[in-house]
Amino acid sequence: MFHVIATKLKVKTLLVSQPKPEGEKSPYYDLAKKCNVKIDFRQFIQIEGVSAQDFRKDKVNISEHTAVIMTSRNAVDHYFRMCQEMRVTVPETMKYFCVSESTAFYLQKYVLYRKRKIFHGKQTVTDLMEVIKKHKQENFLLPCSDIAKEEIADKLDEAKIKYTKAVMFRTVASDLSDLANVNYDILVFFTPAGIRSLFKNFPKFKQNKTRIACFGPTTAKAVKEAGLNLDIHAPNPKAPSMTMALEQYITAANKAK
């Protein structure tokens, strides 16, 4: 539930648990200027590739699959890395099913872009499933992380699609020890892994006057399960994006007497 204002304390500083945006244009830069606040960026989690040795323990045969489901750029990178380390030659007949057009275009880093072999949804797993259902005859490989969302696996099971989950990368906590004595008015999270990273780095973390913002229902659930108060939640009917929700909250907080 989105809280318009949970406290009258003004907001001056935010820490966004993502990498700093590339380039000069970002809604966060616009937010900082518009609301006169300082926004820092710090990645709370990082991706590590599973070694070929560990991957072999799962007994997944990459070569027996005729199609690959790519849910992110990480999945693309680690699929081709694993093929190289396992000395698997990816056939030109391989079909790629990508969650979005941008992920599909990213494939050009590794393969010649042939539209007849590369398919994509608009942005969501539901969109992608509509495409996958038209190719039920394929044997799909799903490169994923150790904490992969079950949404796509559930939908594949529901549609009776033949597939194999292949854990090719792991999500681990970043070292945030240099932030031990730094306080922010708002901490912004996007994944449950970000919340876990916070407590792995600072097991005795107390929220006190810090406001917590998060994106998505699973992250909101992780915030509450960690015993934290959720002050800003997106998307919501009045704020479909994180920056819009932050702007509404900060504007209300900084106007409060």
Backbone torsions as a table, in degrees:
resi	resn	phi	psi	omega
1	MET	NA	130.1	-177.5
2	PHE	-78.8	127.9	176.2
3	HIS	-101.8	122.3	-179.6
4	VAL	-63.6	-42.7	177.8
5	ILE	-156.0	117.4	-177.0
6	ALA	-97.1	-19.3	-179.4
7	THR	-153.0	154.5	-179.2
8	LYS	-90.0	3.6	178.2
9	LEU	-66.2	133.9	-178.7
10	LYS	-72.2	158.2	-179.2
11	VAL	-111.1	125.2	177.9
12	LYS	-121.8	-28.6	-175.0
13	THR	-134.7	142.8	176.9
14	LEU	-132.9	146.3	170.7
15	LEU	-120.1	117.8	179.5
16	VAL	-97.8	123.9	-173.8
17	SER	-82.8	51.9	177.1
18	GLN	-140.6	162.5	176.1
19	PRO	-62.9	153.7	177.5
20	LYS	-62.1	133.3	-179.1
21	PRO	-58.7	141.8	177.1
22	GLU	-80.7	146.2	179.7
23	GLY	82.6	-178.4	-175.6
24	GLU	-95.3	-11.9	-177.0
25	LYS	-104.5	126.4	176.4
26	SER	-163.0	141.9	176.4
27	PRO	-60.8	-23.1	177.9
28	TYR	-71.5	-37.2	176.2
29	TYR	-65.8	-38.6	177.4
30	ASP	-64.3	-40.2	179.4
31	LEU	-63.7	-44.5	-179.6
32	ALA	-59.2	-42.8	-178.4
33	LYS	-71.0	-45.4	-176.4
34	LYS	-65.9	-40.3	-175.7
35	CYS	-99.6	-0.3	179.1
36	ASN	55.8	52.4	177.9
37	VAL	-125.4	159.7	178.2
38	LYS	-98.1	125.5	-180.0
39	ILE	-117.9	122.1	174.5
40	ASP	-107.2	155.5	179.6
41	PHE	-123.2	136.7	177.7
42	ARG	-153.1	123.8	-179.9
43	GLN	-74.1	117.8	-178.1
44	PHE	-82.8	-19.9	-179.8
45	ILE	-130.7	157.1	176.0
46	GLN	-140.2	159.2	-176.2
47	ILE	-102.2	132.3	175.4
48	GLU	-122.6	135.4	179.1
49	GLY	-73.2	140.7	172.5
50	VAL	-74.0	136.1	-179.6
51	SER	-71.0	155.0	178.2
52	ALA	-59.4	-35.5	179.7
53	GLN	-62.0	-45.0	178.9
54	ASP	-71.0	-35.9	-179.0
55	PHE	-63.7	-36.9	-179.7
56	ARG	-60.3	-28.2	-178.9
57	LYS	-64.6	-24.9	179.6
58	ASP	-81.7	-8.7	176.6
59	LYS	54.9	43.4	175.7
60	VAL	-94.6	123.1	179.1
61	ASN	-94.7	101.6	-177.2
62	ILE	-60.1	-39.0	-172.6
63	SER	-65.9	-21.9	-176.1
64	GLU	-82.7	-1.7	-178.7
65	HIS	-97.4	145.2	-177.1
66	THR	-105.4	-7.9	-179.0
67	ALA	-150.6	153.4	-179.6
68	VAL	-126.9	136.6	177.0
69	ILE	-100.0	118.5	-177.9
70	MET	-107.7	111.0	-178.6
71	THR	-97.1	-5.9	-179.3
72	SER	-165.9	169.8	175.1
73	ARG	-67.0	-33.1	176.7
74	ASN	-60.1	-41.8	179.0
75	ALA	-62.0	-41.8	178.6
76	VAL	-61.3	-52.1	-177.4
77	ASP	-58.4	-46.6	-173.3
78	HIS	-79.8	-23.6	173.3
79	TYR	-64.2	-50.3	-178.3
80	PHE	-71.4	-31.7	174.6
81	ARG	-62.7	-46.1	-178.0
82	MET	-65.7	-38.9	177.8
83	CYS	-59.8	-41.4	-179.9
84	GLN	-66.1	-45.2	-178.4
85	GLU	-68.2	-31.9	179.8
86	MET	-88.9	-0.9	-178.7
87	ARG	58.1	42.4	176.8
88	VAL	-98.0	124.5	176.9
89	THR	-86.5	119.9	179.8
90	VAL	-77.8	118.5	-177.4
91	PRO	-69.2	151.5	178.9
92	GLU	-66.5	-16.9	-179.9
93	THR	-82.6	-4.9	-178.1
94	MET	-59.8	137.9	177.3
95	LYS	-106.3	141.4	-177.0
96	TYR	-119.6	129.2	179.3
97	PHE	-117.8	110.5	-171.4
98	CYS	-109.7	144.9	-176.7
99	VAL	-66.3	-26.0	-179.4
100	SER	-147.0	166.8	178.8
101	GLU	-65.6	-37.0	-179.7
102	SER	-65.1	-37.6	176.3
103	THR	-66.8	-38.2	178.1
104	ALA	-62.9	-44.9	178.9
105	PHE	-63.9	-31.3	179.8
106	TYR	-62.9	-24.9	178.7
107	LEU	-59.7	-22.9	-179.3
108	GLN	-59.8	-17.8	176.7
109	LYS	-65.1	-24.1	-174.3
110	TYR	-122.3	-28.0	-175.6
111	VAL	-133.7	160.1	172.6
112	LEU	-72.6	129.0	-173.1
113	TYR	-76.3	106.2	177.6
114	ARG	-118.6	115.8	-173.9
115	LYS	-61.3	-27.3	-178.2
116	ARG	-71.6	-14.0	-179.2
117	LYS	-113.5	-7.5	-178.8
118	ILE	-118.9	122.0	-178.1
119	PHE	-122.7	152.6	178.9
120	HIS	-151.0	154.4	173.4
121	GLY	-88.2	-173.5	-179.8
122	LYS	-81.6	-45.3	178.5
123	GLN	-168.8	-25.2	-173.5
124	THR	-108.9	163.7	177.7
125	VAL	-62.6	-37.2	179.2
126	THR	-60.5	-43.9	177.3
127	ASP	-59.8	-45.8	-177.6
128	LEU	-63.5	-38.3	-179.0
129	MET	-61.4	-33.9	178.2
130	GLU	-62.5	-34.0	177.8
131	VAL	-74.8	-44.8	-178.3
132	ILE	-60.9	-39.2	-178.0
133	LYS	-60.3	-22.7	179.3
134	LYS	-80.9	-4.4	-178.0
135	HIS	-130.6	45.7	-175.7
136	LYS	-62.2	-17.8	-177.2
137	GLN	-75.8	-13.5	-176.8
138	GLU	-77.0	156.1	173.4
139	ASN	-105.5	104.8	-170.5
140	PHE	-88.2	144.5	170.5
141	LEU	-111.8	134.6	-179.0
142	LEU	-116.8	90.0	175.7
143	PRO	-66.4	133.0	-176.4
144	CYS	-153.7	177.1	177.7
145	SER	-94.7	174.6	-180.0
146	ASP	-71.1	-15.9	178.5
147	ILE	-120.2	39.1	-177.7
148	ALA	-60.8	143.7	175.3
149	LYS	-65.1	140.9	-178.1
150	GLU	-81.2	-7.2	-174.4
151	GLU	-54.5	-50.7	-176.3
152	ILE	-70.0	-38.0	178.3
153	ALA	-62.9	-41.3	179.2
154	ASP	-62.4	-41.7	-178.9
155	LYS	-69.7	-35.2	177.1
156	LEU	-66.3	-41.7	177.7
157	ASP	-63.0	-43.7	-178.4
158	GLU	-61.8	-36.8	-179.2
159	ALA	-87.1	1.7	-179.5
160	LYS	57.2	44.7	177.0
161	ILE	-89.5	135.1	178.2
162	LYS	-79.7	119.1	-178.1
163	TYR	-153.5	164.8	176.9
164	THR	-131.7	127.6	174.2
165	LYS	-77.7	134.4	-179.3
166	ALA	-129.6	104.5	-180.0
167	VAL	-76.8	106.3	-175.9
168	MET	-111.5	-10.2	177.3
169	PHE	-150.2	158.2	-177.8
170	ARG	-121.5	149.7	174.7
171	THR	-100.8	120.6	-177.9
172	VAL	-124.8	158.6	-179.8
173	ALA	-73.5	138.5	174.1
174	SER	-77.9	160.3	175.3
175	ASP	-82.9	113.1	-177.8
176	LEU	-112.5	19.8	-173.8
177	SER	-58.3	-27.6	-180.0
178	ASP	-71.0	-9.7	179.5
179	LEU	-96.2	6.1	-173.6
180	ALA	-54.0	-38.4	-176.4
181	ASN	-109.5	22.6	-179.6
182	VAL	-111.5	130.6	-179.5
183	ASN	-114.4	140.0	177.2
184	TYR	-124.0	150.9	178.0
185	ASP	-72.7	-34.7	179.6
186	ILE	-134.6	133.8	170.9
187	LEU	-109.0	131.8	-175.1
188	VAL	-114.0	124.1	-176.9
189	PHE	-120.3	152.0	-178.4
190	PHE	-126.6	-12.6	-179.2
191	THR	-143.8	153.5	173.4
192	PRO	-58.9	-30.8	179.3
193	ALA	-63.2	-31.9	177.2
194	GLY	-65.0	-39.2	177.4
195	ILE	-65.9	-43.0	178.6
196	ARG	-62.3	-38.4	178.8
197	SER	-63.3	-39.8	178.8
198	LEU	-56.5	-47.4	-176.3
199	PHE	-80.1	-23.4	174.5
200	LYS	-69.2	-39.2	178.4
201	ASN	-76.0	-36.6	-176.3
202	PHE	-133.0	78.3	-176.2
203	PRO	-57.8	-26.5	-177.8
204	LYS	-99.6	19.8	-177.7
205	PHE	-57.4	130.0	174.6
206	LYS	-118.4	133.7	-175.9
207	GLN	-68.4	-42.1	-179.2
208	ASN	49.9	-119.0	-176.3
209	LYS	-95.1	3.9	-180.0
210	THR	-74.8	131.3	175.1
211	ARG	-88.0	143.7	179.2
212	ILE	-111.2	127.8	175.2
213	ALA	-117.2	144.1	177.6
214	CYS	-148.9	160.4	179.7
215	PHE	-117.7	127.7	174.2
216	GLY	93.9	151.8	-177.4
217	PRO	-67.3	-35.9	-178.5
218	THR	-69.9	-35.9	177.3
219	THR	-69.6	-39.4	177.9
220	ALA	-60.8	-41.0	178.6
221	LYS	-63.1	-41.3	179.7
222	ALA	-65.2	-37.0	178.1
223	VAL	-61.1	-48.4	-177.2
224	LYS	-68.4	-38.6	179.3
225	GLU	-66.6	-24.4	178.0
226	ALA	-82.6	-1.1	178.6
227	GLY	81.2	20.5	-179.7
228	LEU	-99.4	154.4	174.1
229	ASN	-85.8	130.5	178.2
230	LEU	-95.5	113.4	-175.2
231	ASP	-96.6	-32.5	-175.1
232	ILE	-136.4	123.2	-176.5
233	HIS	-131.8	126.3	175.0
234	ALA	-127.4	156.3	-5.4
235	PRO	-76.2	155.1	174.2
236	ASN	-144.6	167.4	-174.9
237	PRO	-53.0	-31.6	-178.0
238	LYS	-95.5	-11.5	-177.0
239	ALA	-147.8	92.3	-179.6
240	PRO	-70.2	-18.2	-179.1
241	SER	-117.2	161.4	179.0
242	MET	-64.8	-42.0	-178.0
243	THR	-66.5	-34.0	177.1
244	MET	-67.2	-41.9	178.6
245	ALA	-64.5	-41.7	178.4
246	LEU	-63.3	-43.3	-179.2
247	GLU	-61.2	-43.9	179.7
248	GLN	-62.1	-43.1	-179.2
249	TYR	-66.8	-48.9	-177.2
250	ILE	-63.1	-41.4	179.0
251	THR	-59.7	-44.9	179.1
252	ALA	-66.3	-43.1	-177.7
253	ALA	-66.4	-42.4	-175.4
254	ASN	-79.7	-11.1	175.1
255	LYS	-92.5	-18.0	-177.7
256	ALA	-64.2	138.3	-178.8
257	LYS	-81.7	NA	NA
